[in-house]
Amino acid sequence: MTLTPPQAPTHPPAQSLAVAPPEAPPVEAKPRPGEKPSVAATLWAAIVQYEALLPGAGGEAVEANVAAHVVLVEQAHARGARLVLFPELSLTGYDLSVFGGSGADGQPAQHGQPSPWLSDGDTRLQPLQDACVRTQTTAIIGAAWRAADHTPRLASLIIGADGAVTAVFKTHLHGTERELFVRGSGPGIVDIDGWRVALAVCADAAYPTHAGAAAEAKADVYAVSALYSIGDELRLGLHMGARSMDHRMFGLLANLGGQTPLGASCGLSGAWGPDGVVLTQVAGTGTEVAVVALDRSRLHAYRSGGEA
């Protein structure tokens, strides 16, 4: 994997939007000198709908959720996955109140409690980095991130098959998120076996310009880490179907499961084809894993004009 800077029913079964700012070119991490990724005919992807452990516990939840992520990565690997996609804020759950107090600089909070923020070199990620190296998979996880200059970000963290960690930031913040985080500038791109996978976080998928920027960067897959709750089912299906069909990309969505401060999850994590049709979705609203084979020939069929 080289970095270049989000069983089931088969029917597509979800924030007022402000005017979208223009999307910047996708963030890409450059391949190593002399490295030429081969292009696989099929990319096996695992979409993890995940109910975070110890929601509301802040930093204390990070270690427990990292351990659970390790198990899920290993299980996905056993089913053939090369990419494992987790939801938004999967390491803490979506309780934004934990990010506003002490420890917001990425350092331990008062009374020796661990911080809910992660940053470069955070040793709590090491078990997951080791799992990705051991299984040669790439995991996309959700976390609150402090950059080296302490800028607060709502992030998708790419943990590569070499154990390296690269952060990609949510562009379209909403509500309380705007008080806690600084917005990103567009989708990030990760290369896995020659497949270009664009990353989005939740509300990013509601803005056509975000997926449009991914398509301009020649993305093959639009991977969304999200939280859609009960009542959002139609919006979820419309967002993912439209983004996939409009740009002839595969769509993946990993939804946060269980109860959240925004309401109960509506589930429906899954995959969409470049025609906008659902390929697979999970059945429940808790932790479940769907594994899907993305076939490059399906992209060629639509992108070549062979299918309308």
C-alpha positions as CSV (number, residue, x, y, z in Angstrom):
1,M,0.0,0.0,0.0
2,T,1.3,3.5,-0.8
3,L,-0.3,6.6,0.4
4,T,-1.0,9.3,-2.2
5,P,-1.8,13.2,-0.4
6,P,-15.2,7.4,5.2
7,Q,-25.2,-9.6,5.8
8,A,-27.4,-7.3,4.5
9,P,-30.5,-6.2,2.8
10,T,-30.0,-5.5,-0.9
11,H,-32.4,-2.5,-1.1
12,P,-31.1,1.1,-0.7
13,P,-32.7,1.7,2.4
14,A,-29.5,10.3,6.6
15,Q,-28.0,19.0,9.0
16,S,-29.3,22.1,7.1
17,L,-26.5,22.8,4.6
18,A,-24.9,26.2,4.4
19,V,-23.3,27.4,1.2
20,A,-20.4,25.1,0.6
21,P,-16.9,26.6,0.4
22,P,-14.9,25.7,-2.6
23,E,-13.0,22.4,-2.2
24,A,-9.2,22.5,-2.3
25,P,-7.2,19.9,-4.2
26,P,-7.2,16.6,-2.3
27,V,-4.6,16.0,0.4
28,E,-2.1,13.4,-0.8
29,A,0.8,11.7,0.8
30,K,3.4,11.0,-1.8
31,P,4.6,7.5,-2.7
32,R,8.2,6.5,-1.7
33,P,10.8,7.2,-4.4
34,G,10.9,4.4,-7.0
35,E,7.7,2.9,-5.7
36,K,5.2,2.0,-8.4
37,P,1.9,0.5,-7.0
38,S,0.4,-2.3,-9.0
39,V,-3.2,-2.1,-9.9
40,A,-5.4,-5.0,-8.6
41,A,-8.4,-6.1,-10.5
42,T,-10.4,-6.4,-7.3
43,L,-10.2,-4.5,-4.0
44,W,-11.7,-6.3,-1.0
45,A,-13.0,-3.8,1.5
46,A,-14.5,-4.3,4.9
47,I,-17.1,-1.7,6.1
48,V,-17.2,-1.7,9.9
49,Q,-20.4,-0.4,11.5
50,Y,-19.1,0.2,15.0
51,E,-20.7,0.9,18.4
52,A,-18.0,2.7,20.3
53,L,-17.1,1.4,23.8
54,L,-17.3,3.6,26.8
55,P,-19.0,6.5,25.1
56,G,-18.6,9.7,27.0
57,A,-15.6,8.5,28.8
58,G,-13.2,10.6,26.7
59,G,-9.6,9.5,26.8
60,E,-10.4,6.4,28.9
61,A,-12.3,5.1,25.9
62,V,-9.4,5.4,23.4
63,E,-7.4,2.4,24.6
64,A,-10.5,0.1,24.8
65,N,-11.7,1.1,21.4
66,V,-8.2,0.6,19.9
67,A,-8.2,-3.0,21.3
68,A,-11.6,-3.6,19.7
69,H,-10.4,-2.2,16.4
70,V,-7.5,-4.6,16.4
71,V,-9.9,-7.5,16.7
72,L,-12.1,-6.2,13.9
73,V,-9.1,-5.6,11.6
74,E,-7.9,-9.1,12.2
75,Q,-11.4,-10.5,11.5
76,A,-11.7,-8.4,8.3
77,H,-8.3,-9.7,7.2
78,A,-9.4,-13.3,7.7
79,R,-12.2,-12.5,5.3
80,G,-9.8,-11.2,2.7
81,A,-10.1,-7.4,3.2
82,R,-7.2,-5.1,2.2
83,L,-9.1,-1.9,3.3
84,V,-11.0,-1.6,6.7
85,L,-13.2,1.4,7.0
86,F,-14.4,2.6,10.5
87,P,-17.0,5.3,11.3
88,E,-16.6,8.9,12.4
89,L,-14.9,9.3,15.9
90,S,-14.8,5.6,16.2
91,L,-12.1,5.8,19.0
92,T,-14.3,7.8,21.4
93,G,-17.9,7.8,20.1
94,Y,-19.7,11.0,19.1
95,D,-19.9,12.8,22.4
96,L,-18.4,16.2,21.7
97,S,-18.5,17.3,25.3
98,V,-15.4,15.3,26.0
99,F,-13.2,17.4,23.7
100,G,-13.9,20.8,25.3
101,G,-12.3,20.5,28.7
102,S,-8.9,19.9,30.1
103,G,-6.5,17.8,27.9
104,A,-7.7,19.7,24.8
105,D,-4.1,20.3,23.9
106,G,-3.5,16.6,23.3
107,Q,-1.8,16.2,26.6
108,P,-3.1,14.2,29.6
109,A,-6.0,15.9,31.3
110,Q,-6.2,16.9,35.0
111,H,-5.8,14.2,37.7
112,G,-3.7,12.1,35.3
113,Q,-6.6,11.1,33.1
114,P,-5.7,10.4,29.4
115,S,-6.7,12.8,26.8
116,P,-9.5,12.1,24.2
117,W,-7.3,13.9,21.6
118,L,-4.7,12.0,19.6
119,S,-1.6,13.4,18.0
120,D,1.5,12.2,16.1
121,G,3.4,9.5,17.9
122,D,0.6,8.7,20.3
123,T,1.6,5.3,21.7
124,R,-2.1,4.3,22.2
125,L,-2.3,3.7,18.5
126,Q,0.6,1.2,18.5
127,P,-1.5,-2.0,18.8
128,L,-3.5,-1.0,15.8
129,Q,-0.4,0.0,13.8
130,D,1.1,-3.4,14.6
131,A,-2.1,-5.2,13.5
132,C,-2.1,-3.4,10.2
133,V,1.5,-4.3,9.6
134,R,0.9,-7.9,10.7
135,T,-2.2,-8.3,8.4
136,Q,-0.9,-6.0,5.6
137,T,-4.2,-4.1,5.7
138,T,-5.0,-0.4,5.7
139,A,-7.4,0.9,8.3
140,I,-9.3,4.2,8.3
141,I,-10.4,5.2,11.9
142,G,-12.1,8.2,13.3
143,A,-10.5,10.4,16.0
144,A,-10.1,13.9,17.4
145,W,-6.6,15.0,16.3
146,R,-4.1,17.6,17.3
147,A,-1.6,18.6,14.6
148,A,2.0,19.5,15.5
149,D,0.9,23.1,15.8
150,H,-1.9,22.1,18.1
151,T,-4.6,22.8,15.5
152,P,-7.7,20.8,16.5
153,R,-9.1,18.5,13.8
154,L,-12.0,16.1,13.3
155,A,-10.0,13.4,11.5
156,S,-9.9,10.2,9.6
157,L,-6.6,8.5,10.4
158,I,-5.1,6.3,7.7
159,I,-3.1,3.5,9.3
160,G,-1.1,1.9,6.5
161,A,0.2,-1.6,6.0
162,D,3.6,-0.2,6.9
163,G,2.2,1.1,10.2
164,A,2.4,4.8,9.2
165,V,-0.3,7.2,10.4
166,T,-1.6,9.9,8.1
167,A,-4.4,12.3,9.2
168,V,-7.1,13.6,6.8
169,F,-9.6,16.2,8.1
170,K,-13.3,16.7,7.9
171,T,-14.1,19.6,5.6
172,H,-17.8,20.4,6.3
173,L,-18.1,20.9,10.1
174,H,-21.6,21.6,11.6
175,G,-23.1,22.6,14.9
176,T,-20.8,22.3,17.9
177,E,-18.1,20.8,15.7
178,R,-17.4,24.4,14.5
179,E,-16.6,25.4,18.1
180,L,-14.1,22.6,18.6
181,F,-12.4,21.9,15.3
182,V,-10.8,23.6,12.4
183,R,-12.2,22.5,9.0
184,G,-10.1,20.6,6.4
185,S,-9.7,21.6,2.8
186,G,-11.0,18.7,0.9
187,P,-10.9,14.9,0.5
188,G,-7.7,12.9,1.2
189,I,-6.6,10.2,-1.1
190,V,-5.0,6.9,-0.2
191,D,-3.6,4.3,-2.7
192,I,-4.3,0.7,-2.0
193,D,-3.2,-1.9,-4.5
194,G,-3.4,0.8,-7.2
195,W,-7.0,1.8,-6.2
196,R,-7.4,5.5,-5.4
197,V,-9.6,5.8,-2.3
198,A,-11.0,9.2,-1.4
199,L,-11.9,9.8,2.2
200,A,-14.8,11.8,3.5
201,V,-16.3,12.4,7.0
202,C,-20.0,12.4,7.5
203,A,-21.4,15.8,6.3
204,D,-18.8,15.9,3.6
205,A,-20.9,13.4,1.7
206,A,-23.8,15.9,1.7
207,Y,-21.9,18.3,-0.5
208,P,-21.5,17.3,-4.1
209,T,-18.4,19.5,-4.4
210,H,-16.5,17.2,-2.0
211,A,-17.1,14.1,-4.1
212,G,-16.5,16.2,-7.2
213,A,-13.0,17.1,-5.9
214,A,-12.4,13.4,-5.3
215,A,-13.4,12.5,-8.8
216,E,-11.1,15.2,-10.2
217,A,-8.3,13.5,-8.3
218,K,-9.2,10.3,-10.2
219,A,-10.7,8.5,-7.2
220,D,-12.0,5.0,-7.7
221,V,-13.7,4.8,-4.3
222,Y,-15.5,7.4,-2.1
223,A,-15.2,6.1,1.5
224,V,-17.3,7.9,4.1
225,S,-16.9,7.6,7.9
226,A,-20.2,8.9,9.3
227,L,-22.9,9.1,11.9
228,Y,-26.5,8.9,10.5
229,S,-29.2,8.5,13.0
230,I,-32.8,7.3,13.0
231,G,-34.8,9.4,10.5
232,D,-31.7,9.9,8.2
233,E,-32.2,6.7,6.3
234,L,-33.4,8.3,3.1
235,R,-30.7,11.0,3.2
236,L,-28.1,8.3,3.7
237,G,-29.2,6.4,0.7
238,L,-29.5,9.5,-1.5
239,H,-26.1,10.8,-0.5
240,M,-24.3,7.6,-1.2
241,G,-26.2,6.6,-4.3
242,A,-25.8,10.1,-5.9
243,R,-22.1,10.5,-5.1
244,S,-21.3,7.1,-6.5
245,M,-23.5,7.4,-9.7
246,D,-22.6,11.0,-10.5
247,H,-18.9,10.3,-10.5
248,R,-18.8,6.6,-11.5
249,M,-17.1,5.6,-8.3
250,F,-17.7,2.9,-5.7
251,G,-19.1,4.3,-2.5
252,L,-18.5,2.9,1.0
253,L,-20.1,4.1,4.2
254,A,-19.3,3.1,7.8
255,N,-21.9,4.4,10.2
256,L,-21.4,4.8,13.9
257,G,-23.7,2.3,15.7
258,G,-25.7,2.2,18.8
259,Q,-27.0,5.2,20.9
260,T,-25.4,8.6,20.4
261,P,-26.0,12.2,21.6
262,L,-27.6,12.8,18.2
263,G,-30.0,9.8,18.6
264,A,-29.9,6.1,17.8
265,S,-27.9,5.1,14.8
266,C,-30.0,4.1,11.7
267,G,-27.4,1.5,10.7
268,L,-27.3,0.8,7.0
269,S,-23.5,0.8,6.6
270,G,-22.6,-0.7,3.2
271,A,-21.3,-0.3,-0.3
272,W,-22.7,1.2,-3.5
273,G,-21.7,0.5,-7.1
274,P,-20.7,3.1,-9.8
275,D,-24.4,3.0,-10.9
276,G,-25.6,4.1,-7.5
277,V,-27.1,0.7,-6.6
278,V,-26.5,-0.9,-3.2
279,L,-24.1,-3.8,-3.3
280,T,-24.4,-4.7,0.4
281,Q,-25.7,-3.3,3.7
282,V,-25.6,-4.5,7.3
283,A,-28.9,-5.6,8.8
284,G,-28.7,-4.1,12.3
285,T,-27.7,-1.0,14.2
286,G,-24.9,-2.3,16.4
287,T,-21.4,-3.5,15.5
288,E,-21.4,-5.4,12.3
289,V,-18.9,-6.0,9.4
290,A,-19.8,-6.2,5.7
291,V,-17.1,-7.3,3.3
292,V,-17.4,-6.5,-0.4
293,A,-15.4,-7.1,-3.6
294,L,-15.0,-4.0,-5.7
295,D,-14.4,-5.1,-9.3
296,R,-12.4,-2.7,-11.5
297,S,-14.2,-4.0,-14.6
298,R,-17.4,-2.4,-13.3
299,L,-15.7,1.0,-13.2
300,H,-14.4,0.5,-16.7
301,A,-17.8,-0.4,-18.0
302,Y,-19.3,2.9,-16.9
303,R,-16.3,5.2,-17.4
304,S,-15.8,4.0,-21.0
305,G,-19.4,4.9,-21.8
306,G,-20.4,1.3,-22.3
307,E,-23.2,1.7,-19.8
308,A,-25.4,4.7,-19.3
